[in-house]
């Protein structure tokens, strides 16, 4: 996947168009309403582009894969973390792929926080014109006969119930949506029996409120569940929270928002290359990837890090 790092410096590729993949439903329809302004700014700045709209689940991944195969010099994802998730999966289907630029118009936008650029049309276009191409790690989850990449988080436990309920609070801003869903969910959630086997031969098991495997530091629009995580450190970060009562869970929410929950007796955190999460009782459990709930429950997940795998455009000032 090394070709992506040099795409922006090879003059012959500058004639290839920018591929814009826009999810019109992202941000409760905000992305669709943004399209005319995005077109106007791209035209004003003289950028050749092709804009396509995703029409169904999985369509953005198909569009990204096709754009990369046809030689697009860059792919811009316009939407939230779910849109970025699909576009990244489409790009990663190829051994070599163009860099990803992000215009965040979603609920959580946690991946965009890792990119470190302002939330504006011109800032996203600046990335296309002069951004630095860097390689982010991703996670790969395998289950049954399927597999998928995730760019920020794999979540098991209460997180999946929160995602189900979050749709009922779409009128609220991103973090507020998640907070409202959390408050309701903690009074109804039943902890999950879960065991984990880490690459360091650490094994844990217990009744869990939450287990996440993260590339970056935050989920849910700003919950700093793994505050030390970085997409450039070649590892994933695991958070495992023991079973909590409702009042206990609510008491710890501010700590998680601030990223100061490490060291709590109910919290276990590990940095890892791989982990196997399984149900010791054989009872299937649901999971989510980058804020998107997977359709079918599983009994086991094999998770591993793929270092320096995804080409991402960042502002030059943000380069590590």
C-alpha positions as CSV (number, residue, x, y, z in Angstrom):
1,X,0.0,0.0,0.0
2,X,3.0,2.3,-0.3
3,X,2.0,4.1,-3.6
4,X,-0.5,6.3,-1.8
5,X,2.2,8.2,0.0
6,X,3.6,9.6,-3.3
7,X,0.4,10.1,-5.3
8,X,0.2,13.9,-4.6
9,X,3.8,14.4,-5.6
10,X,3.6,12.7,-9.0
11,X,2.7,15.4,-11.5
12,X,1.0,13.0,-13.9
13,X,-1.6,12.2,-11.4
14,X,-2.7,15.8,-10.9
15,X,-4.8,15.6,-14.1
16,X,-6.9,12.8,-12.6
17,X,-10.1,14.0,-11.0
18,X,-10.9,14.2,-7.3
19,X,-13.6,11.7,-6.5
20,X,-16.2,13.1,-4.0
21,X,-18.4,10.5,-2.3
22,X,-21.3,12.1,-0.5
23,X,-23.8,10.4,1.8
24,X,-26.9,12.6,1.5
25,X,-28.4,11.2,4.6
26,X,-25.4,12.0,6.9
27,X,-26.0,14.5,9.7
28,X,-29.8,14.1,9.4
29,X,-29.6,15.2,5.8
30,X,-27.1,18.0,6.3
31,X,-24.6,16.4,3.8
32,X,-27.2,16.4,1.1
33,X,-28.0,20.1,1.7
34,X,-24.3,20.9,1.6
35,X,-23.8,19.5,-1.9
36,X,-24.5,22.7,-3.8
37,X,-22.1,24.8,-1.7
38,X,-19.4,22.1,-2.1
39,X,-19.8,22.1,-5.8
40,X,-19.6,25.9,-6.0
41,X,-16.4,26.0,-3.9
42,X,-14.8,23.2,-6.0
43,X,-15.7,25.0,-9.2
44,X,-14.5,28.4,-7.8
45,X,-11.1,26.9,-7.0
46,X,-10.7,25.2,-10.4
47,X,-10.6,21.7,-9.1
48,X,-11.7,18.9,-11.5
49,X,-13.9,16.5,-9.6
50,X,-16.6,13.8,-9.9
51,X,-19.3,13.9,-7.2
52,X,-21.4,10.8,-6.6
53,X,-24.0,10.2,-3.9
54,X,-24.2,6.9,-2.0
55,X,-27.7,5.4,-2.2
56,X,-27.7,2.5,0.1
57,X,-25.7,0.7,2.8
58,X,-22.4,-0.4,1.3
59,X,-22.7,1.8,-1.8
60,X,-20.0,4.2,-0.6
61,X,-17.5,1.3,-0.3
62,X,-18.3,0.3,-3.9
63,X,-17.9,3.8,-5.2
64,X,-14.5,4.2,-3.4
65,X,-13.2,0.9,-4.7
66,X,-14.3,1.8,-8.3
67,X,-12.7,5.3,-8.0
68,X,-9.4,3.9,-6.8
69,X,-9.3,1.3,-9.5
70,X,-10.0,4.0,-12.2
71,X,-7.1,6.2,-11.0
72,X,-8.7,8.9,-8.9
73,X,-5.9,11.0,-7.3
74,X,-7.9,11.5,-4.1
75,X,-11.2,10.4,-2.6
76,X,-13.1,12.8,-0.4
77,X,-15.7,11.3,2.0
78,X,-18.5,13.7,2.8
79,X,-20.5,12.4,5.8
80,X,-19.9,11.0,9.2
81,X,-17.9,8.2,10.7
82,X,-20.1,5.6,9.0
83,X,-19.4,7.2,5.6
84,X,-15.7,7.2,6.3
85,X,-15.9,3.6,7.4
86,X,-17.4,2.5,4.1
87,X,-15.1,4.6,1.9
88,X,-12.0,3.3,3.8
89,X,-13.2,-0.3,3.4
90,X,-13.6,0.3,-0.4
91,X,-10.1,1.8,-0.6
92,X,-8.5,-0.9,1.5
93,X,-9.9,-3.6,-0.8
94,X,-7.0,-2.6,-3.1
95,X,-3.3,-3.1,-2.5
96,X,-2.6,0.4,-3.6
97,X,-5.1,3.3,-3.1
98,X,-5.3,7.1,-3.3
99,X,-5.4,9.1,-0.1
100,X,-8.6,9.8,1.8
101,X,-9.8,13.3,2.6
102,X,-12.7,13.9,4.9
103,X,-15.4,16.6,5.0
104,X,-17.2,15.8,8.3
105,X,-21.0,16.2,8.2
106,X,-22.0,13.5,10.6
107,X,-23.0,12.9,14.2
108,X,-19.8,11.9,15.9
109,X,-17.0,12.8,13.5
110,X,-14.4,11.0,15.8
111,X,-12.2,10.0,12.8
112,X,-12.1,13.6,11.7
113,X,-10.7,14.6,15.2
114,X,-7.7,12.4,14.4
115,X,-7.2,14.2,11.1
116,X,-6.9,17.5,12.9
117,X,-8.5,20.0,10.5
118,X,-11.3,22.6,10.8
119,X,-14.8,21.5,9.9
120,X,-15.3,23.5,6.7
121,X,-15.6,23.0,3.0
122,X,-12.5,25.1,2.3
123,X,-10.5,23.2,4.9
124,X,-11.3,19.9,3.2
125,X,-10.4,21.3,-0.2
126,X,-7.1,22.6,1.2
127,X,-6.3,19.0,2.1
128,X,-6.8,18.0,-1.5
129,X,-4.6,20.8,-2.8
130,X,-1.8,20.8,-0.3
131,X,-2.3,18.2,2.5
132,X,0.3,15.8,3.7
133,X,-0.4,12.2,3.0
134,X,0.2,10.1,6.1
135,X,-0.5,6.4,6.8
136,X,-3.0,5.6,9.5
137,X,-3.3,2.2,11.1
138,X,-6.7,0.4,10.9
139,X,-8.2,-2.5,12.7
140,X,-9.4,-5.7,11.0
141,X,-12.3,-7.7,12.5
142,X,-13.0,-11.2,11.4
143,X,-16.0,-13.3,12.3
144,X,-17.6,-16.4,10.9
145,X,-16.7,-16.2,7.2
146,X,-16.7,-12.4,7.0
147,X,-14.2,-9.6,7.8
148,X,-14.2,-5.8,7.7
149,X,-11.8,-3.0,8.5
150,X,-12.5,-0.3,11.1
151,X,-10.8,3.1,11.2
152,X,-11.6,4.0,14.8
153,X,-13.6,1.7,17.0
154,X,-15.0,-1.8,17.4
155,X,-17.5,-1.8,20.3
156,X,-19.3,-4.6,22.2
157,X,-21.7,-4.3,25.1
158,X,-23.7,-1.2,26.1
159,X,-22.3,0.7,23.1
160,X,-24.5,-1.3,20.7
161,X,-27.6,-0.5,22.7
162,X,-26.7,3.2,22.7
163,X,-26.4,3.1,18.9
164,X,-29.9,1.6,18.6
165,X,-31.4,4.3,20.8
166,X,-29.4,7.2,19.4
167,X,-31.8,7.4,16.4
168,X,-34.5,8.7,18.8
169,X,-32.4,11.8,19.5
170,X,-31.4,12.9,16.0
171,X,-32.5,16.5,16.6
172,X,-29.7,16.9,19.2
173,X,-26.1,17.7,18.4
174,X,-23.7,14.7,18.1
175,X,-22.3,14.4,21.6
176,X,-25.7,15.3,23.1
177,X,-27.3,12.5,21.1
178,X,-24.9,10.0,22.5
179,X,-25.3,11.3,26.1
180,X,-29.1,11.1,25.9
181,X,-28.9,7.6,24.6
182,X,-26.4,6.6,27.3
183,X,-28.6,7.9,30.2
184,X,-31.6,5.9,29.0
185,X,-29.6,2.8,28.2
186,X,-27.7,2.4,31.5
187,X,-31.0,1.8,33.3
188,X,-32.0,-1.0,30.9
189,X,-28.7,-2.7,30.0
190,X,-27.9,-6.2,31.1
191,X,-24.1,-6.8,31.2
192,X,-22.6,-9.2,28.8
193,X,-20.4,-12.2,29.7
194,X,-17.2,-11.8,27.7
195,X,-13.7,-13.1,27.6
196,X,-10.6,-11.8,25.8
197,X,-7.3,-13.3,24.8
198,X,-4.6,-10.8,24.0
199,X,-1.5,-11.2,21.9
200,X,0.5,-10.6,25.1
201,X,-1.0,-13.9,26.5
202,X,-3.1,-11.8,28.9
203,X,-6.5,-13.4,29.3
204,X,-9.5,-11.8,31.0
205,X,-13.1,-12.7,31.5
206,X,-16.1,-11.3,33.3
207,X,-19.4,-9.6,33.1
208,X,-18.9,-6.5,31.0
209,X,-20.7,-3.2,30.6
210,X,-18.5,-2.2,27.7
211,X,-15.5,-3.4,25.7
212,X,-14.0,-1.3,22.9
213,X,-11.0,-1.8,20.7
214,X,-9.9,1.6,19.4
215,X,-7.5,3.1,16.8
216,X,-8.1,6.6,18.1
217,X,-8.8,8.3,21.4
218,X,-12.6,9.0,21.2
219,X,-15.9,7.5,20.3
220,X,-19.5,8.7,20.3
221,X,-18.7,12.3,19.4
222,X,-16.1,13.0,22.1
223,X,-16.1,10.2,24.8
224,X,-12.3,9.8,25.4
225,X,-12.4,6.1,26.1
226,X,-8.8,5.5,25.1
227,X,-7.2,8.9,25.5
228,X,-3.6,7.7,24.8
229,X,-4.5,6.0,21.5
230,X,-3.1,7.2,18.2
231,X,-3.5,6.1,14.6
232,X,0.2,6.3,14.2
233,X,1.5,4.1,17.0
234,X,1.1,0.7,15.3
235,X,-1.2,-0.7,18.0
236,X,-4.8,-0.9,19.1
237,X,-6.1,0.2,22.5
238,X,-8.6,-2.0,24.5
239,X,-11.0,-0.7,27.1
240,X,-12.9,-3.2,29.2
241,X,-15.4,-2.0,31.8
242,X,-16.8,-4.4,34.4
243,X,-20.5,-4.7,35.1
244,X,-21.8,-1.5,36.6
245,X,-25.1,-0.5,38.2
246,X,-27.0,2.4,36.6
247,X,-26.0,5.0,39.2
248,X,-22.4,3.8,39.2
249,X,-22.3,4.0,35.4
250,X,-23.7,7.6,35.4
251,X,-21.1,8.6,38.0
252,X,-18.3,7.5,35.7
253,X,-19.6,9.2,32.5
254,X,-17.9,12.5,33.2
255,X,-14.6,10.7,33.9
256,X,-14.9,9.0,30.5
257,X,-15.7,12.3,28.8
258,X,-12.5,13.8,30.2
259,X,-10.4,10.7,29.6
260,X,-9.5,10.4,33.3
261,X,-11.1,6.9,34.0
262,X,-7.8,5.0,33.8
263,X,-7.0,3.5,37.2
264,X,-10.6,3.0,38.2
265,X,-11.1,-0.4,39.8
266,X,-13.8,-1.3,37.3
267,X,-11.7,-0.4,34.2
268,X,-9.0,-2.4,32.4
269,X,-7.0,-0.9,29.6
270,X,-4.5,-2.7,27.3
271,X,-2.4,-1.8,24.3
272,X,-2.3,-4.7,21.8
273,X,-1.6,-6.0,18.4
274,X,-4.5,-8.5,18.3
275,X,-7.3,-9.8,20.6
276,X,-9.9,-12.5,20.4
277,X,-13.2,-11.5,22.0
278,X,-15.6,-14.4,22.7
279,X,-18.7,-15.4,24.6
280,X,-17.8,-18.0,27.2
281,X,-21.4,-19.2,27.3
282,X,-21.7,-19.4,23.6
283,X,-24.5,-16.7,23.6
284,X,-24.2,-14.5,20.5
285,X,-23.5,-10.8,21.0
286,X,-23.9,-7.8,18.8
287,X,-21.0,-5.4,17.9
288,X,-20.5,-2.1,16.1
289,X,-17.7,-0.8,13.8
290,X,-17.2,2.9,13.6
291,X,-20.6,3.6,15.0
292,X,-22.4,1.3,12.6
293,X,-24.2,-1.7,14.1
294,X,-23.5,-4.9,12.4
295,X,-26.6,-6.9,11.4
296,X,-26.0,-10.3,12.8
297,X,-24.7,-11.3,16.3
298,X,-21.5,-13.4,16.7
299,X,-20.0,-15.7,19.2
300,X,-16.4,-14.7,18.5
301,X,-14.4,-11.8,17.0
302,X,-10.8,-11.9,15.9
303,X,-9.3,-8.4,15.9
304,X,-5.9,-7.3,14.7
305,X,-4.1,-4.0,13.9
306,X,-2.8,-3.3,10.4
307,X,-0.2,-0.6,10.8
308,X,0.3,2.2,8.3
309,X,-2.4,0.8,6.0
310,X,-4.7,3.7,5.1
311,X,-3.5,6.8,3.2
312,X,-5.0,9.9,4.8
313,X,-4.6,13.6,4.0
314,X,-3.8,15.8,7.0
315,X,-2.8,19.5,7.2
316,X,0.9,19.8,6.9
317,X,1.0,21.6,10.3
318,X,-0.5,18.5,11.9
319,X,2.1,16.1,10.7
320,X,3.8,14.2,13.5
